[in-house]
Amino acid sequence: MRTEPAGAHDLRHHGDAEVRDDGAKLTDLAVNVRADTPPVWLRERIAGSLAGLAAYPDGRAARAAVAARHGVAVERVLLTAGAAEAFVLLARALTVRHAVVVHPQFTEPEAALRDAGHSVERVLLREEDGFRLDLAEVPEDADLVVVGNPTNPTSVLHPAATIAELARPGRTLVVDEAFLDAVPGEREALAGRTDVPGLVVLRSLTKTWGLAGLRIGYVLAAPETIAALERAQPLWPVSTPALAAAQACMEPRALAEAAHAAHRVATDRAHLVAGLREFAPDGLRVVEPAEGPFVLVRLPRATAVRRHLRDLGWAVRRGDTFPGLDEEWLRLAVRDRTTVNRFLQALDQAVTLAKG
């Protein structure tokens, strides 16, 4: 197992930093939110909820809708202000002796745990293994294990059966499925499973539906875990518009649209990966198979390439803030074919400029 000093990476850096201020006019391949969202029908549902802003939020209908969508009891559902809030609640509400976070992955779980005073052990997956999950690397005495699926930023989709093998009596197994609805058929999903002891699944509605500014997600877990998290939550944590969005996104029409979008993302991702392979003579390598709405690439002089891409009007996500990665890594969000074709032309220019 590789180790790194805890302070070697900026755990608070996220893709939105690439498109703030002077990056606001750039074409965005840094943020993993589906383009052209939220759709009109969803914006209308959210707008319609504004008439009820004088009343305190009532999450019962949205909670029931999430429970029905996953076939679980409402006592197994907690609505949160995005998946990021769920990580904070877990860090504050659970008694943890030995926390383990499997990296590279979304950095907020570790940041939340450290902010709550917990020490965190990192399990660093290896590039030479395709960043696949190695069960033997996870310490047997860990009582909290966090893993993403599909993992941000590697885009690796771990088999659900492999992740489930991490479950142990007395262990909380947290699986971040924020991007699972972008996988066709939601293959390898653990959401809705009640037979895995200690399982906690996090879902986000901000990625597929373009609701990052609204903050809405949810947790699926055993009733006693949900109750503990709810006690750590402030009153009325999810706004009325966010609750309206959550309920709308659980409806059959929305689920069908999300399923269609997942297939479109898969097609667009294949086009992006095929184009990136053309840069192999320049030393570029793509982590494959990619299964999320983003891909991770390694290439020489990536820092310079990223800088030249910005000059050419493109924002991509630096990879060196993720534990287990360094300055040679970049994460690219999947976009439509036209945008990808333009990006590949810009990448060709940026690689040439970086060599000079």
N, C-alpha and C positions, 0 to 999 in steps of 0.2 A: 504493500500500500504506500503510495507516495504521500508525502506531507508537505505542507507549506505554512509559513508563519501566518497567523490569523489576520494581521494587518496588511498583508501584501496586496489585497484587492479592495477596491472601493465598492462595498456591498450596497451602497445607496445610489449608485449610478444606474440609470435605466434608459431605455431607448428614447424616451421623450426628451431627454436632455439634448439629443442630436438635432431636434427640430424646434428648439426654443430660440427666441431672440433672432440672431442673424441666420438661423437655420429654418425660420418659419416659411420661407419661400422655396425651400428645397423640395424636390420630389422625394417622398418619404419611403425608404425601404428599411428604416431603423425601428419603427414601432410595429408590433405584431397585432395590429387591429385591422380587420377586414376593410378594404377600401369601399367607398360608396355606401357607407352605413351611417346611422341606422336607416332602414328602408322607410318609405313614406308612411306605410300603415302603422309602423311602430312609433314614429314621431307623432302621428295623430293620436294614438292611444296615450302616449305620455302627455301630450298637450291637453287631452281631455281630462286628465287627472288633476290639472291645476285648479279646477273649480273647487276641489276639496281641500285646499291647502290650509284652511282655517281649522280643520280638525286634526287631532293627533293621528299619526300613521297607524293603520290597523293591518298587520301583516298576515292575518289568519287565512285569507283567501289565497294569497300568493304562496304561503307555506303549504297549504293543501294542494295547490296546483303542482308545486315541485314534488311533493310526496307522491301524488298520482302519476306524474311523469316517470318516476323511478320505481314505482310499485312498492313503496315503503310506507310505514306509519308516519304521521305528522310529527310524532315525538322523536323521529330520527332526522329531522330537518331543522337547520338553523339558517335564517337569512342574514347576510352580512353586507357591510358596505364594501363590496369587492372581496376577492380572495385574500388581498393583503391584510384586511382586518382580521380574517380568520387566523392567519399566522400569529398575529399579535395576541388574540384570545387564547390560542393554544399555549403560547409561551407563558402567559400570565395565569391561566387557570389550572394547568396540569402540574402535578408534582413530578419533577424530572430529576433523575440522578445522573444519567449518562445519555446525552443527546447526540445523535449522529445524523449528519446531513450528507446525502450522496451528491457529489459534484462531478462535473459542472452542471449547475442547474440555477433556476431563479434564486436570486440571493436574498430575498426578503425573509424566508424562513429562518436562515441563520442570523440575519440582522435582528429579527424580532426576539429570538432566543437570547442573544447576547445582551440586548437592551433590557431584558427581564432578569438578567443576572446569571443566566446559565452558561456554563462552559460548553463548547461544541467541538466534537471531533468530526473531522472531514474524511470521508471516503472518496478518493479521487479516482474516477474511472479513466481508463487509458485510451489514448488515440489508437494505439496499435491493436486494441481489442474492439475498435469501433464504438467506444464509449458504451459498451454493453454492460449490463448489471452483473457484477460478480458477487454472488451471495457469500462466498467465503471471506470477502473483505469486510463484511459488516460484523462488528464485534458481537459476540453472543450475549454479552451482558447489557447491551444497549436497551434502554427502556423507552426510547423514542427514536424512531427512524423516519426520515423525510426523504421522499423520492418523487421526481416528476415523471409524468407519463401522458403524452409524449413529452420528452424533456426539453425544456428551454435552457440553453440555446442549441443543443446538439441535434434536435429533431428526431432523436431515437425513440422508437416505440417499443417498450419492454413488454414481453409476454405477461399477461395478467397472472398466469399460473406461477411464473417465476417470482413476481412481486409478492403474491400471496404466501410463498414459502418463507418470507421474512417475518410473518406473523408468529408470535410467541405468547404464552401466558404472561401477563404482566407487562407487555410491550404495547405501546401505541404506535401504529403504523400509519403514517400520514402520506397519502398519495395525492399529489397536485395534478388534477385532470383539467386544468384551465383550458387546454387546447384539444381535449379529447373529442369535442363535438366537431372539430375540423378534420377528423379522421373518418373516411367513409365507413359507414356501418358502425361507427364507434367501436371498432375492434379493440380488444384488450381492455375494455372498460371494467372497472371494479365498482363503479357507482351502482347502488342498488343491491349490492351483495350484503347479506346479513350473516353469512356463514364463516367469515374471516374474523377471528378474534382480534379486538383492538383496532379494527380498521376505521380510519377517518379519511373520507374523500372530499376534496375541495373542488368546486366547480366555479367558473366565472362566466358571466354573460357579457362581459365587456369586449371580448375579442371578436367573436363571430358577429355580434350585433352592433359593434361600434359604440359602446356605451361607457367608455373609459371615464368620461366626464360625469357620469351619473352615479357610478360606484354601486355595483350590485353583483353579488355572488352568493354562494350558499355552501353549507357543510352537511355531509351525510355521515352519520355515526350512530353508535348505540345511544339509547335514550339517556343513560347516565352521563355520557360524555357531552351530549348536547346540553343537558341541564347545567353541567359545570361551566361550559362556555357561555351559556346564556346569563349565568350569574355574573360573569366577568364583563358582560356587555353593558354599555350605558343604555338608559331608557330610550326607546324610539330610535334605534341606530340606523334604520333604513327609511329613507324619505318616501312620501306618498308617490311621487313620480317613479322612483326606482321600484317600488312594489308593483305599480301598474305595469312596468316593463317586464318584471319577472313573471307575472301572471300571463301576460301576452305571449312571452317567449316559450311558455310551456304548452301552448295550444297546438293542435294537430297541424294547422296551417304553418305555424312557425317552425315546428319540427321538420316538416317536409321541406321548407325553404332552406333550413340549416343543412339538411342532408344533401340537397342539390348543391349548395355552396361548397360542401366538403368535396364532392366529386369535381367541381370546377377548380377548386384549389389544387387538387391532386394533378389534374391535367396541366394547369399553369406551372406547378412546381416541376413537373417532368420537363416542361419546355425550358425552364430556368436552369435546371441541372444539366440538360443536354448542352445548353449554351456555355455553361461554366466549364464543362469538360474540355471545350476547345482551348481553354487556357492552361491545359496540363503542361505544354512545353515551357510555360512561364513559371512553372512550379506550383500552380494552384491545385489544391486537393479539396474535394467535396466530401463531407461526412455522409456516407450512404449506407443503407437506404434511408432517405429522409421521409418522415411521415407527418410532420407538422406543417403549419402554414409559413415556414421559414426554413432556411438552410444555413449550415455552418460551413465556412470555408477557411482553409489555411493557405496563405501565400506569402512569399518573401516580400519584405518592404510594405507590409500591410498598412502601417501607420502612414507612410507617404502616399500610398494608393488611396487611402481614405481621405486624406487632405486634398488630393487632386480631384477626387470625386466631388467633394464639397465645392471646389472651385468650378466644377462643371455642372453643378446644380443638383447633386444627389447626396442624400443622407443615408448612411449605413451604420449599423451598430458595431462599435468596437467590442472586441471579445476579451480584452485583457482584464476587465473588471470581474470576470467569472473565475472563481477558484478552479484550478486545473487547466486554465488557458493562459496564453501570454499575448504579447503585442502582435503576433503573426495571425491572429484569428479575427474574422469578421462574421457577423450574422446578417443575413439578407432576408427580408420579408418577401413572401411570394406576392407578386402582382400579376395583372393581366398580360397577355402576350405582347401587346403593343408597348406597354411600359417596359416589360422585360427586354424587348428588342432594343429599345432606346438605351436602357441601362447597360446592356452588353456592349454597345458601341462606346458608351462613356467609359466603361471599365477598360476596354482596349486602349483608349487614350490615356487613362490614368496609369495603367501598367507601364505603358511606353514612357510616360513622363517620369514615373518613379525610377525607372532604369537609368534615366539620364542624369 
